[in-house]
Amino acid sequence: MKILLFTFLTAVIGASVFAQETNNSSVPPGEPGAAFPLWSGEAPGALGHADKDIPTLTPFLPAAGSATGAAMVICPGGGYGGLAPHEGKGYAHWLVSRGITCFVLKYRLGSSGYRYPVELEDGARAIRLVRARANEWKLNPNRIGIIGSSAGGHLASMVMTHFDAGNSNATDVIDRQSSRPDVAVLCYPVITMGELTHQGSKHNLLGENPPLALVKETSSELQVGKDSPPCFIWSTDEDKTVPVENTLQFADALRKAGVPFEVHVYQHGGHGMGLGSRQYNPQKWHPWVAECARWLKEQGFAN
C-alpha cells in the first residue's frame, strides 16, 4: 500500500502522444464511437423519453496493437446537475493513449428530476454492460475500472462501495454480471453527504432535507468494505469547492478496511481542473496525470 499524503509538486509532466496508426474499427483511435443506451428498452425509473432520460455509454478505442485489454468507465463531474466534457472526452483521449478502452457515461441527473439511487443504478449498469460485452471489445472482464471527477467521483465511489455479484437467474445477461469495478480513480471527489459535502451535489442527488439514513447510505467514507477495489484518489489543498477532507476521510476509510490505495494531496490547483486544463493540452497536464498513469500500469491496466 502506498500512502503519499500532501505531495507538493510543481513540475508539469508531459505524456505520450496519440498513436497515429489506424485500427480495424471504422472509428479512428481516440475518437468517440456512436453512443449506445445502457438498457435496450426504457431505463428503470425513466421519467420520460427525451435524451436526458436515456443513460448512454460512448466508446473510445485505442489504436490497433496498443490495447491492453483493460477498460475504464468515465463519470464526468458537474454537481449531479450537468456533465463536464473535459472530464469525459478529455480523460478518454488520455487513457486510450495508454492503451485503455474507454466508455464515457452519460448518467441521469438531479437537474432533470432524478434522485438517488438512479445515478448509482446507471453507474453499476455501465460496469455490468462493459463486462458482459468484453469479448466484443477484446477486453479482459477482470480489468474493468471506473474513474470520476467531483460529483462523478462521488458516483464512482458509490459504485466501488455498493457493488454486487449480479443475479445469476436474471433473464437479462447483463444483470448476471458483477457491478464491482476492478480499480477506481477518484479526482477531487465529493465523498461525504455530511457536513463537509458539496451542497449542490447533495441537493441534486438527494433533494431537500434527506433523512439521516439516506445521508449515511450515500456517504462513501461510511460504506467502504474490505472487498472494495484498489483506488487512486487525489485532490488539492486549494480546492474551495469540495473540501480536501472528502479525499482524506475516504483514504482513511480505505486504510482501515485494508483496501490497497494511493492518495495524493497537491498544494496547488483549483476545483474542476481535469487533466490540468479544460482544453486538451499535454503541455499543461497536472502532475496527477503521470502519477495515475504509473499507478494504472502497476495495476495491469495501462501501457
Secondary structure, DSSP 8 states (H G I E B T S, - for coil): -----S-----------------SSSS-TTSB---EESSSS--TT---SSGGG--EEEEE---TTT--S-EEEEE--STTT---GGGTHHHHHHHHTTT-EEEEEE---GGGT--TTHHHHHHHHHHHHHHHTGGGGT--TT-EEEEEETHHHHHHHHHTTS-----TT-SSGGGGS----S-EEEES----SSTTS-HHHHHHHH-SS--HHHHHHT-GGGT--TTS--EEEEEETT-SSS-THHHHHHHHHHHHHT--EEEEEESS--TT-TTSSSS--GGG--HHHHHHHHHHHHTT---
